[in-house]
Amino acid sequence: MKKIGATLLAAIVGGAVAVGGFKLLEKKQMDGMTFEERQKVYYANNPGEEIMSSTGNPDFTQAAAAVSPGVVHIQVTVSSRNSGGGGGSPFDMFEEFFGVPQQRRGQGRPMTASGSGVIISPDGYIVTNNHVVEEADKIEVVLTDKRSYEAKVIGRDPNFDLALIKVNATGLPMVKLGNSDNVQIGEWVLAVGYPLGLQSTVTAGIISAKGRQIGILGESQQPQRRYGQGQQEQIINTAVESFLQTDAVINKGNSGGALVNARGELIGINSAIASPTGTYAGYGFAIPINLTKKIVDDFKEFGSVKRGYIGVTFSEMNADVRKQYGIDDLNGVYVSDVVKGGAAEAAGIKSGDILTKVEGKTIYGSPDLQEHVARLRPGDKVKLTYKRDGKEKDVTITLKGEEANKSKSQDEESSASATEIFNKLGASFVPANAQVKKELGINSGVVVSQVHSGGIFEYFGVERGLVITHINGKAVNNVDDVESALGSTQRNIVRIKGVPERGSSVEFNVPLKY
């Protein structure tokens, strides 16, 4: 009996050691997986009832029930230290998306705002918008069952308006990741979130459009198209916009919430609305989940986004571009410049080429190219088709990292710095015409044609229509002059001289750090 008991005890201990070792190995393997791979393992081990896509009369009860527990309410607290009390302060983003009243700014007490988030892993990883958490000192996550956790930011990036946060919890409900490439215009979708201070809310609609670029991410503005001045204003395009458009009701507070298909699969992260009133007007926009997957995996692994760059600046094909360069192509993007030492230069792409396809798919506009490349990392390869002298040619290029876009010589470093400053100003410029110069009695000048939300000009109250004659002591007559003059910026102060009306002038110093 003693021998049998000892054998049994040894078997129990051995089994426990084996199970414990397997669990440790399993956890190590899971930690190295992408969120999509982790979900596949989870659903393989925990198969649930499959939700069928609705046909005939729509019925979203199953999808709503499956998704709602995995969409959380995010409440943020922001200290008053960032409040500027004027236009263009960091709180403008909160006012735009969360409706924070102007009169509450700058009163010396913390501010609160709220948004939504989507749980994508049972161990507490949650994806939301960057603008929901970027100014937050404290982030609280509240589940539909009223459980509440404090969250920390794992990574965020304004160029994608995405953030990954985490709470210290396990066994959380999550939303199944879908495939946004398979989304069809006219397909039924649900928007799930916490709008207008309400509790968990589900609305239904359809996909209205794909690949929308709406210009809300500051660095992706394209003033040459927007203002019709024929000026090819070169802004380094680092933001990526390729939104899914939906008419499912989205309002303030839905930011960071889920856009799901009728099978309850996450196809997008709700981010913005287009509305003259600030509330729902039929146009909502979500970041495609296939792009989101790559970004949040980068956040988890590196803490920041690892982007691969083609190494070109380009203009979308439109009437102005076709007329200026004498081309007939309706689709594609026109390569206006090639970064020295970049991936495109190494592959033989030149200024004046037209990029027509990426991985064999037609490029109808910049979102088609940007979203595809944004899913890749430095070292990844991508097949491009470009047209030169009327002939198309395929080329496979190896993407390079951000450092490849940085100039090597002292002069180029100065130019790159000037471009960065230009973007920070957050404004568009057009040359002052002869009539304006005559009326104001000036020999040089550019007109501030637009002030972009979140830029330095907006923050310090520089208004549209101001004629700027000198920057850092240098006369300016066009966009190139502006960028060249910004290269002379010293001690992070831009010196600007303008003429608001004949016989008067204004001079002011704009700090780049505030």
TATABEL-V107027 format. One record per residue. RES is the residue in one letter. SS is DSSP state (2 for helix, 1 for strand, 0 for the rest). PSI is psi in whole degrees, 0 to 359 (999 if undefined). Layout:
BEGIN
res->RES ss->SS psi->PSI
res->RES ss->SS psi->PSI
END
This chain:
BEGIN
res->M ss->0 psi->317
res->K ss->2 psi->320
res->K ss->2 psi->320
res->I ss->2 psi->319
res->G ss->2 psi->319
res->A ss->2 psi->320
res->T ss->2 psi->317
res->L ss->2 psi->318
res->L ss->2 psi->317
res->A ss->2 psi->322
res->A ss->2 psi->319
res->I ss->2 psi->314
res->V ss->2 psi->315
res->G ss->2 psi->319
res->G ss->2 psi->318
res->A ss->2 psi->318
res->V ss->2 psi->318
res->A ss->2 psi->315
res->V ss->2 psi->316
res->G ss->2 psi->317
res->G ss->2 psi->321
res->F ss->2 psi->319
res->K ss->2 psi->318
res->L ss->2 psi->316
res->L ss->2 psi->319
res->E ss->2 psi->317
res->K ss->2 psi->319
res->K ss->2 psi->318
res->Q ss->2 psi->320
res->M ss->2 psi->321
res->D ss->2 psi->331
res->G ss->0 psi->0
res->M ss->0 psi->157
res->T ss->0 psi->166
res->F ss->2 psi->325
res->E ss->2 psi->319
res->E ss->2 psi->321
res->R ss->2 psi->320
res->Q ss->2 psi->321
res->K ss->2 psi->319
res->V ss->2 psi->316
res->Y ss->2 psi->310
res->Y ss->2 psi->337
res->A ss->2 psi->323
res->N ss->2 psi->339
res->N ss->0 psi->65
res->P ss->0 psi->131
res->G ss->0 psi->178
res->E ss->0 psi->128
res->E ss->0 psi->135
res->I ss->0 psi->123
res->M ss->0 psi->140
res->S ss->0 psi->138
res->S ss->0 psi->146
res->T ss->0 psi->161
res->G ss->0 psi->227
res->N ss->0 psi->124
res->P ss->0 psi->137
res->D ss->0 psi->110
res->F ss->0 psi->16
res->T ss->2 psi->317
res->Q ss->2 psi->314
res->A ss->2 psi->316
res->A ss->2 psi->318
res->A ss->2 psi->324
res->A ss->2 psi->325
res->V ss->2 psi->318
res->S ss->2 psi->317
res->P ss->0 psi->337
res->G ss->0 psi->1
res->V ss->1 psi->124
res->V ss->1 psi->159
res->H ss->1 psi->125
res->I ss->1 psi->121
res->Q ss->1 psi->126
res->V ss->1 psi->149
res->T ss->1 psi->131
res->V ss->1 psi->130
res->S ss->0 psi->164
res->S ss->2 psi->1
res->R ss->2 psi->335
res->N ss->2 psi->356
res->S ss->0 psi->123
res->G ss->0 psi->346
res->G ss->0 psi->5
res->G ss->0 psi->179
res->G ss->0 psi->143
res->G ss->0 psi->9
res->S ss->0 psi->166
res->P ss->0 psi->340
res->F ss->0 psi->351
res->D ss->2 psi->325
res->M ss->2 psi->321
res->F ss->2 psi->320
res->E ss->2 psi->320
res->E ss->2 psi->317
res->F ss->2 psi->333
res->F ss->2 psi->352
res->G ss->0 psi->35
res->V ss->0 psi->123
res->P ss->0 psi->145
res->Q ss->2 psi->320
res->Q ss->2 psi->347
res->R ss->2 psi->352
res->R ss->0 psi->147
res->G ss->0 psi->24
res->Q ss->0 psi->12
res->G ss->0 psi->15
res->R ss->0 psi->156
res->P ss->0 psi->150
res->M ss->1 psi->154
res->T ss->1 psi->150
res->A ss->1 psi->171
res->S ss->1 psi->159
res->G ss->1 psi->202
res->S ss->1 psi->167
res->G ss->1 psi->164
res->V ss->1 psi->124
res->I ss->1 psi->125
res->I ss->0 psi->3
res->S ss->0 psi->138
res->P ss->0 psi->341
res->D ss->0 psi->20
res->G ss->0 psi->9
res->Y ss->1 psi->132
res->I ss->1 psi->131
res->V ss->1 psi->141
res->T ss->1 psi->187
res->N ss->0 psi->148
res->N ss->2 psi->318
res->H ss->2 psi->346
res->V ss->2 psi->324
res->V ss->2 psi->357
res->E ss->0 psi->329
res->E ss->0 psi->7
res->A ss->0 psi->136
res->D ss->0 psi->330
res->K ss->1 psi->136
res->I ss->1 psi->122
res->E ss->1 psi->133
res->V ss->1 psi->127
res->V ss->1 psi->124
res->L ss->0 psi->169
res->T ss->0 psi->335
res->D ss->0 psi->13
res->K ss->0 psi->359
res->R ss->0 psi->143
res->S ss->1 psi->138
res->Y ss->1 psi->150
res->E ss->1 psi->137
res->A ss->1 psi->153
res->K ss->1 psi->153
res->V ss->1 psi->124
res->I ss->1 psi->321
res->G ss->1 psi->153
res->R ss->1 psi->157
res->D ss->1 psi->119
res->P ss->0 psi->338
res->N ss->0 psi->339
res->F ss->0 psi->351
res->D ss->0 psi->44
res->L ss->1 psi->150
res->A ss->1 psi->150
res->L ss->1 psi->123
res->I ss->1 psi->166
res->K ss->1 psi->141
res->V ss->1 psi->156
res->N ss->0 psi->85
res->A ss->0 psi->162
res->T ss->0 psi->165
res->G ss->0 psi->27
res->L ss->0 psi->151
res->P ss->0 psi->147
res->M ss->0 psi->167
res->V ss->0 psi->133
res->K ss->1 psi->132
res->L ss->1 psi->135
res->G ss->0 psi->202
res->N ss->0 psi->104
res->S ss->2 psi->342
res->D ss->2 psi->335
res->N ss->2 psi->358
res->V ss->0 psi->137
res->Q ss->0 psi->144
res->I ss->0 psi->131
res->G ss->0 psi->353
res->E ss->0 psi->140
res->W ss->1 psi->138
res->V ss->1 psi->160
res->L ss->1 psi->140
res->A ss->1 psi->127
res->V ss->1 psi->129
res->G ss->1 psi->199
res->Y ss->0 psi->72
res->P ss->2 psi->148
res->L ss->2 psi->34
res->G ss->2 psi->5
res->L ss->0 psi->167
res->Q ss->0 psi->184
res->S ss->0 psi->127
res->T ss->1 psi->136
res->V ss->1 psi->129
res->T ss->1 psi->157
res->A ss->1 psi->151
res->G ss->1 psi->201
res->I ss->1 psi->167
res->I ss->1 psi->120
res->S ss->1 psi->329
res->A ss->1 psi->164
res->K ss->1 psi->158
res->G ss->1 psi->35
res->R ss->1 psi->136
res->Q ss->0 psi->115
res->I ss->0 psi->359
res->G ss->0 psi->28
res->I ss->0 psi->342
res->L ss->0 psi->110
res->G ss->2 psi->315
res->E ss->2 psi->356
res->S ss->2 psi->10
res->Q ss->0 psi->146
res->Q ss->0 psi->80
res->P ss->2 psi->332
res->Q ss->2 psi->333
res->R ss->2 psi->321
res->R ss->2 psi->323
res->Y ss->0 psi->357
res->G ss->0 psi->31
res->Q ss->0 psi->355
res->G ss->0 psi->11
res->Q ss->0 psi->122
res->Q ss->0 psi->81
res->E ss->0 psi->115
res->Q ss->0 psi->109
res->I ss->0 psi->129
res->I ss->0 psi->123
res->N ss->0 psi->92
res->T ss->0 psi->340
res->A ss->0 psi->152
res->V ss->0 psi->121
res->E ss->0 psi->120
res->S ss->0 psi->60
res->F ss->1 psi->150
res->L ss->1 psi->130
res->Q ss->1 psi->137
res->T ss->1 psi->155
res->D ss->0 psi->9
res->A ss->0 psi->139
res->V ss->0 psi->121
res->I ss->0 psi->133
res->N ss->0 psi->181
res->K ss->0 psi->132
res->G ss->0 psi->338
res->N ss->0 psi->345
res->S ss->0 psi->128
res->G ss->0 psi->355
res->G ss->0 psi->185
res->A ss->1 psi->138
res->L ss->1 psi->118
res->V ss->1 psi->156
res->N ss->1 psi->182
res->A ss->0 psi->348
res->R ss->0 psi->5
res->G ss->0 psi->21
res->E ss->1 psi->136
res->L ss->1 psi->118
res->I ss->1 psi->351
res->G ss->1 psi->161
res->I ss->1 psi->115
res->N ss->1 psi->134
res->S ss->1 psi->326
res->A ss->1 psi->164
res->I ss->1 psi->154
res->A ss->0 psi->118
res->S ss->0 psi->138
res->P ss->0 psi->346
res->T ss->0 psi->347
res->G ss->0 psi->355
res->T ss->0 psi->176
res->Y ss->0 psi->130
res->A ss->0 psi->16
res->G ss->0 psi->0
res->Y ss->0 psi->104
res->G ss->1 psi->155
res->F ss->1 psi->137
res->A ss->1 psi->145
res->I ss->1 psi->126
res->P ss->1 psi->141
res->I ss->2 psi->331
res->N ss->2 psi->328
res->L ss->2 psi->318
res->T ss->2 psi->320
res->K ss->2 psi->312
res->K ss->2 psi->317
res->I ss->2 psi->313
res->V ss->2 psi->329
res->D ss->2 psi->320
res->D ss->2 psi->316
res->F ss->2 psi->315
res->K ss->2 psi->320
res->E ss->2 psi->322
res->F ss->2 psi->344
res->G ss->0 psi->350
res->S ss->0 psi->171
res->V ss->0 psi->131
res->K ss->0 psi->105
res->R ss->0 psi->140
res->G ss->0 psi->138
res->Y ss->1 psi->140
res->I ss->0 psi->322
res->G ss->0 psi->43
res->V ss->1 psi->155
res->T ss->1 psi->145
res->F ss->1 psi->165
res->S ss->1 psi->141
res->E ss->1 psi->149
res->M ss->0 psi->119
res->N ss->0 psi->181
res->A ss->2 psi->319
res->D ss->2 psi->315
res->V ss->2 psi->316
res->R ss->2 psi->320
res->K ss->2 psi->316
res->Q ss->2 psi->320
res->Y ss->2 psi->2
res->G ss->0 psi->46
res->I ss->0 psi->157
res->D ss->0 psi->352
res->D ss->0 psi->136
res->L ss->0 psi->331
res->N ss->0 psi->170
res->G ss->0 psi->180
res->V ss->1 psi->143
res->Y ss->1 psi->123
res->V ss->1 psi->109
res->S ss->1 psi->335
res->D ss->1 psi->153
res->V ss->1 psi->129
res->V ss->0 psi->128
res->K ss->0 psi->127
res->G ss->0 psi->4
res->G ss->0 psi->177
res->A ss->2 psi->320
res->A ss->2 psi->317
res->E ss->2 psi->318
res->A ss->2 psi->332
res->A ss->0 psi->358
res->G ss->0 psi->6
res->I ss->0 psi->139
res->K ss->0 psi->161
res->S ss->0 psi->135
res->G ss->0 psi->346
res->D ss->0 psi->159
res->I ss->1 psi->117
res->L ss->1 psi->119
res->T ss->1 psi->332
res->K ss->1 psi->151
res->V ss->1 psi->122
res->E ss->0 psi->39
res->G ss->0 psi->357
res->K ss->1 psi->135
res->T ss->1 psi->136
res->I ss->0 psi->104
res->Y ss->0 psi->334
res->G ss->0 psi->176
res->S ss->2 psi->326
res->P ss->2 psi->326
res->D ss->2 psi->321
res->L ss->2 psi->314
res->Q ss->2 psi->315
res->E ss->2 psi->318
res->H ss->2 psi->313
res->V ss->2 psi->325
res->A ss->2 psi->342
res->R ss->0 psi->354
res->L ss->0 psi->166
res->R ss->0 psi->165
res->P ss->0 psi->135
res->G ss->0 psi->340
res->D ss->0 psi->154
res->K ss->1 psi->147
res->V ss->1 psi->139
res->K ss->1 psi->123
res->L ss->1 psi->147
res->T ss->1 psi->128
res->Y ss->1 psi->155
res->K ss->1 psi->132
res->R ss->1 psi->129
res->D ss->0 psi->36
res->G ss->0 psi->359
res->K ss->1 psi->138
res->E ss->1 psi->147
res->K ss->1 psi->139
res->D ss->1 psi->143
res->V ss->1 psi->141
res->T ss->1 psi->122
res->I ss->1 psi->151
res->T ss->1 psi->117
res->L ss->0 psi->145
res->K ss->1 psi->161
res->G ss->0 psi->180
res->E ss->2 psi->329
res->E ss->2 psi->336
res->A ss->2 psi->339
res->N ss->2 psi->355
res->K ss->0 psi->137
res->S ss->0 psi->156
res->K ss->0 psi->320
res->S ss->0 psi->166
res->Q ss->2 psi->318
res->D ss->2 psi->318
res->E ss->2 psi->324
res->E ss->2 psi->321
res->S ss->2 psi->318
res->S ss->2 psi->317
res->A ss->2 psi->320
res->S ss->2 psi->320
res->A ss->2 psi->320
res->T ss->2 psi->320
res->E ss->2 psi->317
res->I ss->2 psi->317
res->F ss->2 psi->313
res->N ss->2 psi->324
res->K ss->2 psi->328
res->L ss->2 psi->325
res->G ss->0 psi->50
res->A ss->1 psi->160
res->S ss->1 psi->149
res->F ss->1 psi->145
res->V ss->1 psi->151
res->P ss->1 psi->139
res->A ss->0 psi->128
res->N ss->0 psi->174
res->A ss->2 psi->323
res->Q ss->2 psi->317
res->V ss->2 psi->316
res->K ss->2 psi->319
res->K ss->2 psi->316
res->E ss->2 psi->323
res->L ss->2 psi->351
res->G ss->0 psi->42
res->I ss->0 psi->160
res->N ss->0 psi->346
res->S ss->0 psi->162
res->G ss->0 psi->149
res->V ss->1 psi->148
res->V ss->1 psi->133
res->V ss->1 psi->104
res->S ss->1 psi->337
res->Q ss->1 psi->143
res->V ss->1 psi->117
res->H ss->0 psi->145
res->S ss->0 psi->133
res->G ss->0 psi->356
res->G ss->0 psi->172
res->I ss->2 psi->320
res->F ss->2 psi->317
res->E ss->2 psi->319
res->Y ss->2 psi->320
res->F ss->0 psi->11
res->G ss->0 psi->20
res->V ss->0 psi->127
res->E ss->0 psi->154
res->R ss->0 psi->139
res->G ss->0 psi->344
res->L ss->0 psi->135
res->V ss->1 psi->119
res->I ss->1 psi->125
res->T ss->1 psi->328
res->H ss->1 psi->142
res->I ss->1 psi->125
res->N ss->0 psi->37
res->G ss->0 psi->0
res->K ss->1 psi->135
res->A ss->1 psi->140
res->V ss->0 psi->135
res->N ss->0 psi->347
res->N ss->0 psi->181
res->V ss->2 psi->321
res->D ss->2 psi->321
res->D ss->2 psi->320
res->V ss->2 psi->311
res->E ss->2 psi->321
res->S ss->2 psi->317
res->A ss->2 psi->325
res->L ss->2 psi->338
res->G ss->0 psi->346
res->S ss->0 psi->9
res->T ss->0 psi->133
res->Q ss->1 psi->144
res->R ss->0 psi->33
res->N ss->0 psi->32
res->I ss->1 psi->123
res->V ss->1 psi->122
res->R ss->1 psi->122
res->I ss->1 psi->136
res->K ss->1 psi->129
res->G ss->1 psi->167
res->V ss->1 psi->103
res->P ss->0 psi->330
res->E ss->0 psi->164
res->R ss->0 psi->135
res->G ss->0 psi->358
res->S ss->0 psi->158
res->S ss->0 psi->159
res->V ss->1 psi->143
res->E ss->1 psi->134
res->F ss->1 psi->154
res->N ss->1 psi->128
res->V ss->1 psi->112
res->P ss->1 psi->140
res->L ss->0 psi->343
res->K ss->0 psi->126
res->Y ss->0 psi->999
END
